[in-house]
Structure formats: structure tokens, C-alpha cells
């Protein structure tokens, strides 16, 4: 009787069983890596998508600032937080003149040849009930950007889902600001943007590094699967040729 040097059905069954065990073990490693890639990406993208749907400026209303009352339409916000009420003016007239007309305080405190054109009182209502009110006399904070200057009139807390109305009454004729296209604006406090920038930076870095670990685990599982499969085939060939 001659020796049977070819692989037997028992050898093939044994090899198949080993491959299945290898596949299950390495699949668990690969799934761990995939989760570490997908989960952080989903967290960051969900946070960013939610951020884009927030209403940060519920009121942006052109005003003439002439004597009289201006009432906004009812508005809601889907973002609870501290908001500022401001008058925004474009830089279409000399910078110092615009600062003086808006009545904002500056570090240099320039001598103004123009009397402030902003003198008003305001009232915020929630479903018709007055909840906040104030006057321009108690606030002269300015905000400067590339194209505009804003004069703050007041701050207040808005609750998501509530129905609000803002009323402002100009007590003097502020028509001298007409060339600057003045707007009445309610916008989330600047601290909100700073906080989100801070949170976004660290959330992105956290998600990135966890994702890198996940990618490394996926690469490791793929290489290990290929190596163990090659070793098994080589061992099986040695047995079959022995």
C-alpha cells in the first residue's frame, strides 16, 4: 500500500474550522476599529449639523430712527440663551462721526462734534406680556466689525419656543444716521460663538484622535488576517507534502 500524501477531508475540515475561528476573532477586532472610526465622526457631524440649524439672529429689522415707535413681528428662537439688542449702522460715513452719532464709548474718547442720534427706550414682550425693558441711556457698549458698528441697547434671556415681540421708541430724530442703513438687531451674545469655537476645537481633536486609533486597528486586523491565513496555508501545504 502506498502512502496518501494528499490532503484528507479531515485536514480540510480542520483548516476550515481554524479559518472560521480566525475570521470571528479578527472580525471582532475589525468591528472595534470600525466603531472607533464611525462613532466619533457621527458625534462631531451631529453636533455640527445641529449648530447650523440654530437661530442666532431672530430679528434684523430696518429702522429709520426718526421719532416714533417701531414694533417687530412676532418671532421665536430655537436656541435658549443671552441675547443682545443693538442698532447696527454701516460705515458709510466717517468713522469718528459714526461713533459719535451712535453714542458708543471708545477707549480714545474722541471729542464729538455731533450729538448722539440714538436715544430710545425698548420693551420685550413674551406672548403679549412685558418681560424686559430698558433705555439707551443705560448702555453705550459698541461693537466694531469690518463693515459695521453696533450700539448696544440692552441684553436679555430668550427661551427656545417662546413667542416674542420687541418694541422700540425713538425719543429724538435720528435721521442723520439714515445714510448708514440702520437696522435693529437681536442676536445671541458673542460668548455663544466663542464657546462653540472652543468646544468645536476640542471635540474635533478628540474625534480625530479616536478615529486615527480606529483606523490603526482596522489596518492591524487586515494585516493580521492576511498573515494568519498565509501561515495556515503554508502549514497545511507542509503537512500535505510531508
C-alpha positions in Angstrom: 0.0 0.0 0.0 1.3 3.4 -0.9 1.2 6.4 1.4 -1.5 9.0 0.8 0.4 12.3 0.6 -2.5 14.5 -0.4 -4.7 16.4 2.0 -7.5 14.4 3.5 -11.1 15.6 4.1 -10.2 15.7 7.8 -7.3 18.1 7.1 -9.6 20.3 5.0 -12.3 20.3 7.7 -9.7 21.2 10.4 -8.3 24.0 8.2 -11.8 25.3 7.6 -12.5 25.3 11.3 -9.3 27.2 12.1 -10.2 29.8 9.4 -13.6 30.3 10.8 -12.2 30.9 14.3 -9.6 33.3 12.9 -12.3 35.1 11.0 -14.5 35.5 14.1 -11.6 36.7 16.3 -10.3 39.2 13.7 -13.8 40.4 12.8 -14.3 41.4 16.5 -11.0 43.5 16.3 -12.2 45.0 12.9 -15.6 45.9 14.3 -13.9 47.6 17.3 -11.9 49.7 14.8 -14.9 50.5 12.7 -16.9 51.7 15.7 -14.0 53.9 16.8 -14.0 55.5 13.3 -17.7 55.8 12.8 -18.9 56.8 16.3 -16.7 59.9 16.8 -17.4 61.1 13.2 -21.1 60.7 13.9 -20.9 62.7 17.1 -19.0 65.6 15.5 -21.2 65.7 12.4 -24.4 65.6 14.5 -23.1 68.4 16.7 -22.1 70.5 13.7 -25.4 69.8 11.9 -27.4 70.9 15.0 -25.3 74.0 15.2 -26.2 75.0 11.7 -30.0 74.8 12.5 -29.8 77.2 15.5 -31.4 80.6 15.1 -28.8 83.0 16.3 -30.3 86.3 14.9 -34.1 86.2 15.2 -34.6 89.9 14.5 -32.9 92.0 11.8 -35.2 95.0 11.1 -34.5 98.1 9.1 -35.3 101.3 11.1 -35.3 105.0 10.3 -34.6 106.1 13.9 -37.0 109.1 13.4 -39.2 109.9 16.3 -41.8 107.2 16.9 -42.3 103.6 17.7 -41.2 100.5 15.8 -42.7 97.1 16.5 -41.3 93.8 15.2 -43.5 91.0 14.1 -43.7 88.0 16.5 -40.5 85.9 16.5 -39.2 82.7 18.0 -35.8 81.2 18.5 -34.8 77.6 18.8 -31.8 78.5 20.9 -32.1 79.5 24.6 -29.6 82.0 25.8 -28.5 85.5 26.4 -29.2 87.9 23.5 -28.3 91.5 22.8 -30.4 94.2 21.3 -28.4 96.6 19.1 -28.6 99.3 16.4 -26.4 98.4 13.5 -25.0 101.0 11.1 -22.8 100.6 8.1 -19.6 102.5 7.8 -20.8 104.8 5.0 -19.8 108.0 6.8 -16.5 108.9 8.6 -15.6 106.5 11.4 -15.4 109.1 14.2 -18.6 110.7 13.1 -20.4 107.4 13.1 -19.2 106.6 16.6 -20.4 109.9 17.8 -23.8 109.6 16.1 -24.3 106.1 17.6 -23.2 107.4 21.0 -20.8 104.5 21.7 -18.0 104.8 24.2 -14.4 104.3 22.9 -11.1 104.0 24.5 -9.8 107.2 23.0 -13.0 109.1 23.9 -12.8 111.5 20.9 -14.3 114.9 21.1 -17.7 114.6 19.3 -18.9 117.5 17.2 -22.2 115.6 16.7 -24.8 114.8 19.3 -25.8 111.1 19.6 -28.7 110.3 17.2 -29.6 107.2 19.3 -32.0 107.9 22.3 -34.6 105.3 22.7 -36.5 103.0 25.1 -37.5 99.5 24.4 -39.7 96.7 25.7 -39.7 93.0 25.1 -42.9 91.0 25.4 -43.5 87.3 25.7 -46.9 86.3 24.3 -48.1 89.9 24.9 -46.7 90.2 28.4 -43.8 92.6 29.1 -40.8 90.8 30.5 -37.8 93.1 29.8 -37.5 96.9 29.2 -34.8 99.5 29.2 -33.4 102.7 27.6 -30.3 103.6 25.6 -29.1 105.8 28.5 -28.0 102.7 30.5 -25.9 101.1 27.8 -23.4 102.6 25.4 -21.3 99.5 24.5 -20.1 99.4 20.9 -19.1 96.5 18.7 -17.0 97.1 15.6 -16.6 94.9 12.6 -15.2 95.4 9.1 -18.2 97.0 7.6 -20.5 98.0 10.5 -20.6 99.5 14.0 -23.3 98.4 16.5 -24.6 100.3 19.5 -25.9 98.0 22.3 -29.3 99.0 23.8 -29.8 96.1 26.2 -29.4 92.4 26.9 -32.0 89.7 27.9 -32.6 86.0 28.1 -34.7 84.3 25.4 -36.2 80.9 25.8 -36.5 78.5 22.9 -40.0 78.1 21.5 -41.5 81.3 23.1 -43.2 83.9 21.0 -41.6 87.4 21.5 -42.1 90.9 20.2 -39.7 93.8 20.5 -40.9 97.4 20.6 -38.6 100.4 20.4 -39.5 104.1 20.6 -37.0 106.7 19.3 -37.2 109.7 21.6 -35.2 112.0 19.2 -34.9 112.4 15.5 -32.0 110.1 14.5 -32.4 110.8 10.8 -28.8 111.8 10.5 -28.0 108.0 10.6 -30.2 107.3 7.5 -27.2 107.1 5.1 -25.8 104.2 7.2 -28.8 101.9 6.6 -29.5 101.4 10.3 -31.0 98.1 11.5 -32.5 96.9 14.8 -30.9 93.6 15.6 -31.4 90.9 18.2 -28.6 88.3 18.2 -27.2 85.7 20.5 -24.5 87.0 22.8 -20.9 86.8 21.4 -20.0 84.5 24.2 -22.0 81.8 22.4 -19.8 81.9 19.4 -16.6 81.8 21.5 -17.9 78.9 23.5 -18.8 76.9 20.4 -15.4 77.6 18.8 -13.7 76.4 22.0 -16.0 73.3 22.2 -15.7 72.6 18.4 -11.9 72.7 18.5 -11.6 70.2 21.3 -14.4 68.0 20.1 -12.8 67.8 16.6 -9.4 66.9 18.1 -11.0 64.3 20.4 -12.9 62.7 17.5 -9.9 62.9 15.2 -7.6 61.0 17.5 -10.1 58.3 18.3 -10.7 58.0 14.6 -7.0 57.6 14.0 -6.9 54.8 16.6 -9.8 53.1 14.9 -8.1 53.3 11.5 -5.0 51.8 13.0 -7.0 48.9 14.5 -8.7 48.3 11.1 -5.3 48.2 9.4 -3.9 45.9 12.1 -6.9 43.5 11.8 -6.5 43.4 8.0 -2.8 42.7 8.1 -3.2 40.1 10.9 -5.9 38.3 8.9 -3.7 38.1 5.8 -0.7 36.9 7.8 -2.5 34.2 9.7 -4.3 33.0 6.6 -0.9 32.7 4.8 0.7 30.9 7.8 -2.2 28.4 7.9 -2.0 27.7 4.2 1.8 27.3 4.4 1.4 24.9 7.4 -1.3 22.9 5.5 1.0 22.7 2.5 3.9 21.4 4.6 1.6 18.7 6.1 0.3 17.8 2.7 3.8 17.5 1.3 5.2 15.6 4.3 
